[in-house]
Every structure is written in structure tokens, then in C-alpha cells.
Amino acid sequence: MRKSIRASLGIAAMLAALSACSGTPTRESTGEYLDDSAITAKVKSAFVQDKTVSALQIKVETFKGSVQLSGYADHAAEAQRAVELARDVPGVKSVKNDIRLKSN
């Protein structure tokens, strides 16, 4: 009987652990979180490598493959280039551009 109680507790613990790793519409699963972190890093890296985009002024957030860009750009061409670079990153499903132009 003790073995069946232990087995039941073990199964319950496993189910609880597995459900904690699953995603919902408002929460990422562990795998999605890791994928999104990689996407964010790749987008930021693309900004650093591109001379048109200021990587320090544009913030990148990723949720379930959707990238949101925010921050400031010196001109419209910089903001547009940031969107293009983000769209070219593998795994990106969509890009929301919330970049604001600096007023000079």
C-alpha cells in the first residue's frame, strides 16, 4: 500500500511540474520563453551590426514570437530599418513598431 501512495504522489508531482511548464495565451511556456529570449538577442545583435540603427535607443521585447520595438530613432529611416532587421530574424512571427521619432 505504501508503494501505491508513493506512486500516486510521484505522479501528482510530475503532473504539477509539467503543467507549470505549459503556456497559456498570456504566459509563455518554458520553451517559448527560451525561444523568445533567443529571438530578442538575435534582433539586438542585428541592430548592433547595422550602422543605421542605434541599438542603445531601441528596446526589443518578444512574446511568443511577436517582437515589439520601442524607444527612439533619429529619423524615420532608422525606425523602418529596425523593423526590417527584426522581421528578418528566424522565428519572428510579427513586429510591432512603437518606435518614436526624436524631436530635434
Residue pairs with C-beta under 8 A, 6 or more apart in sequence:
21 29
21 30
21 31
22 29
23 29
23 32
23 64
28 36
28 63
28 64
32 64
32 65
35 65
35 91
36 62
36 63
36 64
36 65
37 62
38 91
39 62
39 65
39 67
39 89
39 91
39 92
40 60
40 61
40 62
40 67
42 89
42 90
43 60
43 62
43 67
43 85
43 86
43 89
43 92
44 55
44 60
46 53
46 85
46 86
46 88
46 89
47 53
47 54
47 55
47 58
47 60
47 82
47 85
48 55
50 81
50 85
52 77
52 78
52 81
53 73
53 78
53 81
53 82
53 85
54 73
54 74
54 78
57 71
57 72
57 73
58 69
58 70
58 71
58 72
58 73
58 82
58 99
59 69
59 70
59 71
60 67
60 68
60 69
60 86
61 67
61 68
61 70
62 68
62 92
64 93
65 91
65 92
65 93
65 94
66 92
66 93
66 94
66 95
66 96
67 86
67 89
67 92
67 94
67 95
67 96
68 95
68 96
68 98
69 79
69 82
69 83
69 86
69 95
69 96
69 97
69 98
69 99
70 98
70 99
70 100
71 99
71 100
72 99
72 100
72 101
72 102
73 79
73 82
73 99
73 100
73 101
73 102
74 101
74 102
75 101
76 101
79 97
79 99
79 101
82 97
82 99
83 95
83 97
83 99
86 92
86 95
87 95
